[in-house]
Amino acid sequence: MTLKPEERSGALVIPGERLGVIEEFIPDSGTYVRDGVIYSKIIGRALMDMLNRRVSVYPLTEGAVVPKIGATVVGQVGNAQSDNVLVRIFQVGNKTKMSGVFGGILHISDVSDRYIDSMSEVCKSGDIIRAKVISEKNQIFHLSTSDNNLGVLHAFCSLCGNLLEQRRHEMYCTKCGNVERRKTTFDYGKDEVLSGA
């Protein structure tokens, strides 16, 4: 059974839930558009403003946050390719209470001011990184680590999974002796950022 827009107002919606089409409504806060269809970006209550023809979603949790352009986020690197990595974002600024599960993508062109040959020089699957949101194109948060305070906060050995120690410009595994490279933050290894993981 499909609800009419006026019946959907106040209804609980989840990320990716269809709210209407752009011919019918103007998308507002808490929404995104793909192929002319308006979807919910967060978990919350749909508000269909029939007078102004606007649709928005208000967060269900008071104070819950959503990544926005310009925000600093912390996340865990998932799938890694040679030119980009996927990131599961679990913290925005210093807030870990988020209204949904958010993914981001870090492309090799947004990693550093200098030339990078492969993403494996920057980060690997499992690493915890701090990045800045630079775009929300196609409902994907595009990330950058080109600033000095952005990059890997915690790196793990790709051979044994042990936490890596930073030694000058290299990352050293005290368990197996493996040496790797990463683009680290100035505060690499500080434990408090892991609270949201």
C-alpha positions as CSV (number, residue, x, y, z in Angstrom):
1,M,0.0,0.0,0.0
2,T,1.5,3.4,-1.0
3,L,0.7,6.4,1.1
4,K,-0.3,9.7,-0.5
5,P,2.1,12.6,0.3
6,E,-0.3,14.2,2.8
7,E,-0.6,10.9,4.6
8,R,3.2,10.5,4.8
9,S,3.6,13.8,6.8
10,G,4.8,12.9,10.3
11,A,5.6,9.3,9.3
12,L,8.9,7.7,10.4
13,V,11.3,7.4,7.5
14,I,14.8,5.8,7.1
15,P,17.7,6.7,4.8
16,G,17.0,5.9,1.2
17,E,13.2,5.9,1.7
18,R,11.3,7.5,-1.2
19,L,9.4,10.7,-0.3
20,G,8.2,12.1,-3.7
21,V,9.4,13.5,-7.0
22,I,10.9,16.9,-7.9
23,E,7.9,17.7,-10.2
24,E,5.7,17.5,-7.0
25,F,8.0,18.9,-4.2
26,I,11.0,21.0,-3.5
27,P,13.6,18.9,-1.6
28,D,14.6,20.5,1.7
29,S,16.7,19.5,4.8
30,G,17.3,15.8,5.5
31,T,16.6,14.8,1.8
32,Y,18.5,14.1,-1.4
33,V,17.5,13.7,-5.0
34,R,18.5,10.9,-7.4
35,D,17.0,10.7,-10.9
36,G,14.3,13.2,-10.1
37,V,13.1,11.2,-7.0
38,I,13.4,12.7,-3.5
39,Y,14.7,10.3,-0.8
40,S,15.3,10.6,3.0
41,K,18.9,11.2,3.9
42,I,18.4,10.4,7.6
43,I,16.2,8.6,10.1
44,G,13.5,11.0,11.1
45,R,10.0,12.3,10.6
46,A,8.9,13.3,7.1
47,L,7.3,16.8,6.8
48,M,5.2,17.4,3.7
49,D,4.5,21.1,3.4
50,M,1.6,21.0,1.0
51,L,1.2,24.8,0.9
52,N,4.8,25.6,-0.1
53,R,5.3,22.2,-1.9
54,R,8.4,21.4,0.2
55,V,9.5,18.0,1.7
56,S,12.0,17.7,4.5
57,V,13.0,15.1,7.2
58,Y,13.6,16.1,10.8
59,P,16.1,14.0,12.8
60,L,14.4,11.5,15.1
61,T,17.1,11.9,17.8
62,E,17.6,15.3,19.3
63,G,21.1,16.6,18.6
64,A,21.9,13.8,16.1
65,V,24.2,14.9,13.3
66,V,24.7,14.3,9.6
67,P,28.0,14.9,7.7
68,K,27.9,18.2,5.9
69,I,30.3,19.9,3.4
70,G,33.2,21.4,5.4
71,A,32.7,19.0,8.4
72,T,35.6,17.0,9.8
73,V,34.7,13.3,10.1
74,V,36.3,10.2,11.5
75,G,35.7,6.8,9.9
76,Q,37.1,3.4,9.2
77,V,38.5,2.4,5.8
78,G,36.6,-0.4,4.2
79,N,37.1,-1.5,0.6
80,A,40.4,-0.2,-0.8
81,Q,41.2,0.2,-4.5
82,S,44.3,1.6,-6.1
83,D,42.8,5.1,-6.7
84,N,40.1,5.3,-3.9
85,V,38.9,3.9,-0.6
86,L,35.4,3.6,0.9
87,V,35.0,4.9,4.5
88,R,32.3,4.1,7.1
89,I,31.8,7.4,8.9
90,F,31.1,7.0,12.6
91,Q,31.9,10.5,13.9
92,V,31.2,14.1,12.8
93,G,33.4,16.7,14.5
94,N,33.4,15.5,18.1
95,K,29.9,13.9,18.0
96,T,29.5,10.2,17.7
97,K,25.7,10.2,18.0
98,M,24.6,10.2,14.3
99,S,21.2,9.8,12.7
100,G,22.0,7.1,10.2
101,V,24.9,5.1,8.8
102,F,27.0,7.1,6.4
103,G,29.6,6.2,3.8
104,G,32.2,8.3,2.2
105,I,34.8,7.9,-0.6
106,L,38.3,9.2,-0.5
107,H,39.8,9.6,-4.0
108,I,43.6,9.6,-4.6
109,S,43.3,13.2,-6.1
110,D,42.0,14.5,-2.7
111,V,44.6,12.8,-0.5
112,S,47.6,15.1,-0.5
113,D,49.2,18.2,-2.2
114,R,52.0,16.0,-3.5
115,Y,51.7,13.2,-6.1
116,I,50.5,9.9,-4.8
117,D,51.1,6.7,-6.8
118,S,48.7,4.4,-5.0
119,M,46.2,4.6,-2.1
120,S,48.2,1.9,-0.3
121,E,50.7,4.7,0.5
122,V,48.0,6.7,2.2
123,C,45.7,4.2,4.1
124,K,44.6,0.5,4.0
125,S,41.5,-1.4,5.0
126,G,40.8,-1.2,8.7
127,D,42.6,2.0,9.3
128,I,40.9,4.8,11.2
129,I,41.1,8.1,9.4
130,R,40.1,11.8,9.9
131,A,39.0,13.6,6.7
132,K,37.0,16.6,5.6
133,V,33.7,16.4,3.6
134,I,34.3,18.3,0.3
135,S,31.2,17.2,-1.6
136,E,27.9,15.4,-1.4
137,K,27.6,14.6,-5.1
138,N,25.2,11.6,-5.9
139,Q,24.5,11.1,-2.1
140,I,28.0,10.0,-1.5
141,F,30.2,12.0,0.9
142,H,33.4,12.8,-1.0
143,L,36.3,13.2,1.5
144,S,39.7,14.9,1.5
145,T,42.8,14.3,3.7
146,S,45.0,17.0,2.0
147,D,45.3,19.2,5.2
148,N,48.1,18.5,7.7
149,N,45.6,17.6,10.5
150,L,43.9,15.0,8.3
151,G,44.9,11.5,7.5
152,V,45.3,8.2,9.4
153,L,44.7,8.3,13.1
154,H,45.3,4.6,13.8
155,A,46.9,2.2,11.3
156,F,46.9,-1.6,11.5
157,C,49.6,-4.0,10.0
158,S,48.4,-5.5,6.8
159,L,50.2,-8.8,7.7
160,C,49.2,-9.4,11.3
161,G,46.6,-6.7,12.2
162,N,48.7,-5.2,15.1
163,L,48.5,-1.5,15.7
164,L,51.4,0.2,13.9
165,E,53.9,2.6,15.5
166,Q,55.0,5.7,13.7
167,R,58.8,6.0,13.3
168,R,59.8,9.0,11.3
169,H,58.2,8.6,7.9
170,E,57.4,4.9,8.2
171,M,54.9,2.8,10.1
172,Y,56.5,-0.1,12.1
173,C,54.8,-3.2,13.4
174,T,56.3,-4.2,16.8
175,K,54.8,-7.7,16.5
176,C,56.0,-9.0,13.1
177,G,58.5,-6.3,12.0
178,N,56.6,-5.3,8.9
179,V,57.2,-1.7,7.6
180,E,54.5,0.2,5.8
181,R,53.6,3.8,4.7
182,R,50.7,6.0,5.6
183,K,49.6,9.6,5.4
184,T,49.2,10.2,9.2
185,T,47.8,13.1,11.2
186,F,49.9,15.2,13.6
187,D,48.2,13.5,16.5
188,Y,48.6,9.9,15.2
189,G,48.0,7.2,17.9
190,K,45.8,9.2,20.3
191,D,43.3,6.7,21.8
192,E,40.4,9.1,22.4
193,V,39.3,9.1,18.7
194,L,38.5,5.3,18.9
195,S,35.6,6.0,21.3
196,G,33.1,6.1,18.4
197,A,34.3,2.9,16.7
